[in-house]
C-alpha cells in the first residue's frame, strides 16, 4: 500500500512522495503524519557544527549552520533545554556562551518558532581559569610598540582587545607575546587579555601613550617652567613603593652636572634616546628604555675628532685644582657643566666643553654642534678664547679691552637655542678672578659669533656672573631674552653699562642689546656681601589672558626675596622702593629655577618646598604658601620638574642634593629623588630612600631630573666621593626610575 506521508522533525514537515509504509524506516526523533497535507514552503534550519563541542559554563561557543536568519525576540539557542544568551547572530553563525545550569545534551537553534536539528554538546566541569598580563603597567610613545604576554591555564589561550590601538596576533597561547601598536592619539589606554574558554575571566593593563617629541633644553622649554604636560603613564595613584622605583643605572665616565636630555624617534621611529654630558668631557647617547644601557654612541669632546689638540684633559678642580679657590664648586674636574640644547629640526646638539693641555698651561673652551645620528661634528668647533673681547676698563682689562678668560670663566648656565642662534653664558669658579658675566650669541649653522653678539655684564668693573643655579636664559613669546646676574658692579641707573645683581632683558633681533632691567633697591648691599641676586634663575610665566599684568616673570636669589616682575616694564632701579608687581619673602636663599603649572608656582629654596597659587584677576600670588613639603632641603635647595597629563595627575619631582661631595659640602651621600602630589606638596608620594633598591648614586649640585615617557632620569657622580677622577670604581652614573613591570 502506498500513501502520501509527511515526516515531522521537530516543527518542520518534510513531504515524502507516495511510498510503501512497510518500507519506510525513520531514524532519530521523527513523527510520521499521513494524509494529503502539503509541506509548508519554509527553509530548514540546520545546525552543522559547534566549536568547541565541549566546555564549561561560561565558555564561548560558535554555532555554524544555515538559515539562522536574524536575531529576533523569538530567536533562541538552548543547551539541552537551557536558554543561552547570544553575543552575535547572522544567518550562518551564532556566538553564545554556555549558560549556567546547562547539562550535556543537544544544542538547538529556534527561529520564528521553528527549531533546528540538535547537535550534541558536552558540558564539562568548571575549570578555575586564570589570566595575568605582563607588563602590569608601562608607558610608550605613539610611535613605539609594546610586547605584552598573557599567562593562563586556558589551553585555548586568550584574545586581546584594547580601548585604542591594535594587536598582532589577536589571539595567543600562554607565554606567547603579542605586539600592541598604540593609536596615533596620546592618552591612557587599557589592554585586556580574555580567556577563550571563559570570557568572564580576563586581566588588564593600563598603558600611558605620549606624543612628547623630546626634552630638548634645560627645564623643558624656553619659558623654563619645567613642565611636561604630555606624561600619561605616571599618575598620583601609581607612583608609590609598590609600583614605582629604580629600573636600572648606566655607568658613565664622570659626574653629571648637566640635565639629561631626551629625544623620541631617534635614531629611528619608535626608538627613544637619552643624552648625558659628563664633567669628563664626554657625551653618551643611550637607548632611553633599555635596561642593558645600549650605547648608540659615545664620544670625547676633546679628542682630535672633535677639535682637540690630541692631548687634552678636563680641568682638575677642588683642592689643588686649576680653577677657583679650592672650595670645589665642581668636583673633581670641569668638562661639560652647562646643560646642552638640541635642535630637533636638524638633529643637532650644541654643547660647550672645557679642557686644558696635559701640562696645565693652556685652557680651552669650545662650542660644538654634534650630529645626533652619528656623534660627528657638523662644523668645526668654535674656540671661545681671549680673542673675544669688549671695550672696558674692568678687571683684567688690557689697553681698554676686557678679554674672555677660558680658565676663570665658568660655563655654568644651560644653553639657549632660539631663532637660529645659540646663546651661551658664563660666571666664575668660586669668584676666582679676574672674571665677569658673559653672554654670547653664535650662529647655529656656522657657530660663528653673530654681529653685536657679545655682552659683558660688568665691562668697567668686576663680577656680575650668570650663574642662575645652572638655569638657562629664558625667552618669552615676543622673543625677548631674560636672565639674572650675580653680585658685581652696577651703574645702569646712571647710564652706565654695568649690570651686577640685575634681571636683564635683551632684544634678540640683532645680536644682543639691553632693552630693560630691574635691580633691587639694596643692590649695593648685595654686591658688597656676596648676596647674589642671580644665584637663582628667571622663570618666564605663561602669559595671562586676564588680570592687570598679562606678561609676568619671577626670580630671586640669596637674600630670599622672590620678585614678581612686569615683563613690559621690569622696573629699573630705585633706592627707595622696588618697582615690582609683588615681593615674597621666603626667608631662605634661592639657588634654583621654580616650576610654574596651572597657576601654581613651586620653588625649593634652602628649606622646604613651597607651593604658591597665582590669582589671575590680581596678577599676584596669595601671600602665604598654599602648602609646603615636610622634607627640608639643605643648600642648594632644588630645581624641580613637573609631569602631568594636561591639567591632571600633576607630580612634582625634586632632588635632595644636600650631600653633594665637595670640600664645601656638609658631607657626601646619595641624592634622593622625591615625588610630590602637585595639588598639595605636603603629600610626598614616594622617594628613593624608602627602598634599598631605589637608592641613587652620590649627589651633585644643581642637577635636574628629566621626566619623559613614564621614566625619570637623574644624573649623579656614581660612587665618587669627591676625590680625584678615577679614585673610585664609578665616576658617574645615570639613574633611571619608572613603573615596575611586575
ZIURGI-V86262 format. One record per backbone hydrogen bond with DSSP energy under -1.0 kcal/mol. CO is the residue of the C=O (numbers start at 1). NH is the residue of the N-H. E is the energy in kcal/mol with one decimal. If there is no record, write none. Layout:
# ZIURGI-V86262
co = <CO;CO>
nh = <NH;NH>
e = <E;E>
This chain:
# ZIURGI-V86262
co = <1;3;4;5;6;7;8;9;12;14;16;19;20;28;31;33;40;46;49;51;53;55;56;58;59;61;62;63;64;64;66;72;76;77;78;79;82;88;91;92;93;94;95;95;96;98;99;105;106;107;108;109;110;111;114;119;121;122;127;130;132;134;138;140;141;146;148;149;150;151;154;157;158;159;161;166;168;170;172;173;178;179;180;181;187;189;190;191;192;193;194;198;201;203;205;207;208;209;210;213;215;216;217;219;219;221;222;223;225;226;228;229;235;238;240;243;245;248;250;255;261;262;263;268;271;272;273;274;275;276;278;278;281;282;283;284;285;285;286;290;294;297;299;300;303;303;313;315;316;318;327;332;334;339;341;343;343;347;348;349;350;351;353;355;356;357;362;364;365;366;367;368;369;370;371;376;382;385;388;390;394;398;400;401;402;405;410;410;411;416;418;420;421;422;423;424;426;426;427;429;435;437;438;439;440;441;442;443;448;450;452;453;455;457;458;459;461;462;463;465;465;467;468;474;476;480;481;482;483;486;487;489;491;491;492;498;498;502;503;504;505;505;506;507;513;516;517;518;520;522;523;524;525;526;532;534;539;550;551;552;553;554;555;557;557;560;562;563;564;564;565;566;572;578;582;584;589;592;595;597;599;600;601;602;603;604;607;609;610;611;611;612;613;615;615;615;620;627;633;634;641;642;643;644;645;648;650;651;652;653;654;655;656;658;659;662;667;669;672;673;674;675;675;676;677;680;683;686;687;691;692;697;698;706;708;711;712;713;714;716;716;717;718;724;730;732;733;734;735;736;736;737;738;741>
nh = <21;19;35;16;33;14;31;12;9;7;5;3;23;30;8;6;42;66;64;62;122;124;59;199;98;96;51;94;48;49;46;75;110;84;108;82;79;95;68;65;90;63;87;88;61;58;102;121;80;119;78;116;76;114;111;107;105;55;129;153;151;149;208;210;144;180;178;134;175;132;157;196;172;194;192;181;179;160;158;176;148;168;146;166;209;207;163;205;161;203;159;201;195;193;191;189;140;187;142;264;262;342;220;221;226;224;475;540;596;642;644;646;239;240;244;740;738;736;734;279;275;215;273;271;266;288;263;286;261;284;281;336;301;278;299;276;296;297;274;293;287;285;283;303;306;308;356;334;322;321;664;317;315;415;350;347;348;372;343;370;341;368;366;364;313;360;357;355;384;353;382;351;378;349;375;371;367;388;404;402;397;401;392;398;390;409;412;427;338;423;421;444;418;442;416;440;438;466;410;432;463;457;426;455;424;450;422;447;443;453;512;441;439;499;461;394;395;489;437;467;486;470;471;482;479;476;506;474;504;501;464;500;494;496;495;491;492;485;518;483;515;516;481;513;507;505;572;503;523;526;527;528;529;531;558;468;554;544;567;541;565;539;563;560;590;586;584;555;581;582;553;569;519;580;564;562;606;537;602;600;614;597;612;595;610;638;633;629;603;626;627;601;622;618;619;620;615;611;607;637;653;228;651;231;648;645;678;643;676;641;674;657;672;660;669;665;661;699;656;688;654;685;686;652;680;683;677;675;690;694;695;671;717;713;711;708;737;706;735;256;733;720;698;727;719;252;716;250;714;247;248;712;245;136>
e = <-1.1;-1.4;-1.9;-2.1;-4.0;-2.3;-1.8;-2.4;-2.5;-2.2;-1.2;-1.4;-1.1;-1.0;-3.6;-3.6;-1.8;-2.2;-2.3;-2.5;-2.0;-1.6;-2.3;-1.2;-2.4;-2.7;-2.1;-2.3;-2.3;-1.9;-1.5;-1.6;-2.6;-2.7;-1.8;-1.9;-2.9;-2.2;-2.6;-2.1;-2.4;-3.4;-3.1;-1.2;-3.2;-2.2;-1.7;-2.9;-3.3;-1.6;-2.1;-2.1;-2.5;-2.1;-2.8;-2.7;-2.1;-1.9;-2.1;-1.0;-2.5;-2.7;-2.2;-2.3;-1.6;-3.2;-2.7;-2.7;-3.0;-1.8;-1.9;-2.2;-2.2;-2.7;-3.0;-2.8;-2.5;-2.6;-2.9;-2.0;-2.4;-1.3;-2.2;-2.3;-3.2;-3.0;-1.7;-2.3;-2.3;-2.0;-2.4;-2.1;-2.7;-2.8;-3.0;-2.6;-2.4;-2.3;-1.9;-2.3;-1.2;-2.1;-1.8;-1.2;-2.0;-1.3;-1.9;-1.6;-1.4;-2.8;-2.2;-2.0;-1.4;-1.5;-2.3;-2.7;-2.7;-2.4;-2.8;-2.0;-3.3;-2.9;-2.8;-1.9;-2.4;-2.2;-2.6;-2.5;-2.1;-2.6;-1.3;-1.2;-2.9;-2.3;-2.2;-2.2;-3.3;-1.0;-2.1;-1.6;-2.5;-2.3;-2.2;-1.0;-1.7;-2.6;-2.3;-2.7;-2.6;-2.4;-1.0;-2.2;-2.3;-2.8;-3.2;-1.2;-1.8;-2.7;-3.2;-3.3;-1.8;-2.9;-1.7;-3.1;-2.3;-1.9;-2.1;-2.2;-3.2;-2.1;-2.4;-1.5;-3.2;-2.6;-3.5;-3.3;-2.3;-2.0;-2.9;-3.3;-2.2;-1.3;-2.1;-2.8;-2.0;-2.1;-2.4;-2.5;-1.1;-3.4;-1.3;-2.4;-2.7;-2.8;-2.1;-2.7;-1.1;-2.0;-2.0;-2.1;-1.7;-2.7;-2.2;-3.0;-2.4;-2.4;-3.1;-2.5;-3.2;-1.5;-3.2;-2.5;-2.3;-3.5;-1.4;-2.8;-2.6;-2.2;-1.3;-1.0;-2.2;-1.6;-2.8;-2.7;-2.0;-2.1;-2.8;-2.3;-2.6;-2.8;-2.5;-2.4;-1.8;-2.4;-1.5;-2.0;-1.1;-2.5;-2.0;-1.4;-2.8;-1.3;-2.0;-1.3;-2.8;-2.7;-2.3;-2.8;-1.5;-2.3;-2.7;-2.0;-1.3;-2.5;-2.6;-2.7;-1.9;-2.7;-2.5;-1.4;-3.7;-2.4;-2.9;-1.8;-1.7;-2.8;-2.6;-1.6;-2.1;-1.3;-2.0;-1.7;-2.2;-2.1;-3.3;-3.3;-2.5;-1.2;-2.8;-1.7;-3.1;-2.7;-3.0;-2.4;-2.8;-1.8;-4.1;-1.9;-2.0;-3.0;-1.1;-3.0;-2.3;-1.4;-1.9;-1.1;-3.0;-2.4;-2.3;-3.3;-3.6;-2.7;-2.8;-2.5;-1.5;-2.4;-2.4;-2.3;-2.8;-2.3;-3.0;-1.1;-1.3;-1.3;-1.8;-2.1;-1.8;-2.5;-2.8;-2.0;-1.9;-1.8;-1.4;-2.5;-1.5;-2.2;-2.3;-2.6;-1.6;-1.8;-1.3;-2.3;-2.6;-3.0;-1.5;-2.4;-2.8;-2.2;-3.0;-1.2;-1.1;-2.0;-3.1;-2.0;-1.4;-2.3;-1.8;-2.5;-2.4;-2.9;-1.5;-2.5;-2.4;-3.6>
